[in-house]
Amino acid sequence: MNRLRHRIRVRLASPAGVAALLVAVLTGVTAGPATAAAPAAPARAEVSARAAAGIGWICNGAPVTPGYVLTNHTNSGCNGAGMWWQQPVRDGVWTCATSPIPAGYVLSGHNPTGCDGYDSWYMRLPVDGLWTCGTSPIPPGYVITQHAGSGMGCANIDAWYMQLARDGLWVCAGSPIPPGYVTTGHNINGCGGIGSWFEAVARPGLLVCPNVPIPPGYRITTYNSTGCNGLGGWLLVRS
């Protein structure tokens, strides 16, 4: 025991001994010799690493920081791979066609020659009564009620009129059906020939169209061949 205490006192006599003992206590591993400094990262990694924490250039193929969008491009840099400029998303910003679309945002404008020739899209927050491009997501709670064909909206891209869902809207075929809603009618010529569906808040006594998701708390019972403008309908009742 006396010999062990003596060895500990000898090691603690120098700063190196103190450091070694702290490493062993905190990590459970005896400190070894210092390792050589890591080699400098290549230019491609340096650019991507700098941008990962904020605004800046990232190399082609590098992940975009969550909540950021791509707004510019250059073929130079990153050893010839090309680079994209990333920045935080905001309401009303032109983004490159390759940019991610953060949740809750829509596309309402298009420039086929923007972003160094890669196409650009005008990104913004949604509002009730907005024409959006055909490539735009539809945020929860919204539906599409009108359609403008190619060449008529969004710089030669189809456009869709987006509205907040409410009881009694005719919505285009393919429109989301928000939770708590059903469709009860069909117009084959609606929405510029695409077809439209009459959307209503679920309530007992409605005849709902085929293949409509039934909201929680409801079920369908009796079939009526005249429902949904001749497509057939099922009576909606409480569960």
C-alpha positions, -999 to 999 in steps of 0.1 A, spaced: 0 0 0 28 25 9 45 17 -24 12 24 -44 8 57 -26 44 66 -34 38 59 -71 7 81 -72 25 110 -55 53 107 -81 29 109 -110 10 139 -94 43 157 -90 43 168 -127 15 185 -148 18 156 -172 10 131 -144 -21 151 -134 -34 153 -169 -28 115 -174 -46 107 -142 -76 129 -151 -79 113 -185 -79 78 -169 -105 88 -144 -129 106 -167 -126 82 -197 -116 49 -183 -87 48 -207 -51 55 -200 -38 85 -219 -15 76 -248 9 96 -269 -4 126 -287 -17 120 -322 -6 140 -352 -28 169 -364 -55 159 -389 -46 168 -425 -63 198 -440 -97 190 -455 -101 192 -493 -117 223 -507 -150 205 -514 -154 195 -477 -143 229 -465 -170 247 -484 -197 223 -474 -187 224 -437 -186 262 -436 -221 264 -450 -236 236 -429 -239 260 -400 -254 289 -419 -255 311 -450 -229 302 -476 -219 281 -506 -222 243 -505 -209 218 -530 -231 201 -555 -246 170 -539 -240 182 -503 -270 182 -480 -289 214 -475 -292 227 -440 -328 221 -426 -349 252 -430 -326 266 -458 -332 270 -495 -309 273 -525 -310 307 -543 -280 308 -566 -256 285 -585 -221 287 -600 -203 260 -620 -170 271 -604 -156 259 -571 -156 225 -553 -129 212 -577 -152 217 -607 -183 201 -591 -202 234 -589 -217 251 -559 -251 263 -546 -258 293 -523 -280 283 -493 -298 307 -470 -327 306 -445 -361 303 -461 -384 334 -458 -417 345 -471 -411 357 -506 -378 344 -520 -367 332 -555 -352 297 -552 -335 273 -576 -355 244 -590 -333 220 -571 -340 236 -538 -359 218 -510 -393 232 -502 -396 236 -464 -428 225 -448 -456 251 -449 -443 269 -480 -457 270 -516 -445 280 -550 -464 308 -567 -441 320 -595 -417 305 -621 -388 319 -641 -375 294 -667 -342 312 -670 -335 320 -634 -308 305 -611 -280 304 -635 -303 286 -661 -316 260 -637 -351 275 -634 -362 294 -603 -394 294 -583 -410 321 -561 -415 306 -526 -438 321 -501 -462 313 -472 -497 303 -482 -527 326 -481 -564 320 -488 -570 326 -525 -536 322 -542 -526 308 -576 -498 282 -571 -477 264 -596 -484 228 -605 -452 216 -588 -462 233 -555 -472 213 -524 -506 220 -509 -503 227 -471 -526 211 -446 -560 228 -444 -560 240 -480 -577 227 -512 -575 236 -549 -606 249 -566 -595 261 -601 -570 252 -627 -551 271 -654 -536 250 -681 -500 251 -694 -492 285 -709 -519 303 -689 -503 303 -654 -469 302 -637 -448 309 -667 -459 280 -689 -465 256 -660 -500 246 -649 -514 267 -621 -539 259 -594 -561 282 -573 -556 274 -536 -581 282 -509 -587 274 -472 -610 245 -469 -646 253 -459 -680 237 -461 -696 238 -495 -666 242 -519 -662 225 -553 -626 213 -554 -606 200 -583 -600 163 -588 -568 154 -570 -573 181 -543 -566 171 -507 -596 163 -485 -588 178 -451 -596 159 -420 -633 161 -411 -645 166 -446 -662 143 -472 -673 147 -508 -710 145 -517 -712 155 -554 -693 152 -586 -691 173 -618 -672 156 -646 -667 190 -664 -657 210 -634 -623 226 -628 -616 233 -665 -625 197 -676 -604 179 -649 -635 172 -628 -645 185 -595 -660 173 -562 -684 189 -538 -667 190 -504 -686 193 -471 -680 191 -434 -690 156 -423 -723 153 -405 -750 127 -402 -774 122 -431 -750 131 -460 -747 107 -490 -710 105 -495 -692 97 -527 -674 64 -534 -638 59 -520 -640 89 -496 -621 86 -463 -646 84 -435 -638 107 -406 -633 92 -371 -666 89 -353 -686 82 -384 -696 51 -405 -715 45 -437 -746 24 -440 -773 24 -467 -763 27 -504 -782 50 -528 -774 46 -565 -785 83 -572 -760 97 -547 -729 117 -557 -746 128 -590 -751 92 -601 -719 77 -590 -736 62 -560 -735 73 -524 -735 59 -489 -754 73 -459 -732 88 -433 -741 82 -397 -725 85 -363 -705 54 -351 
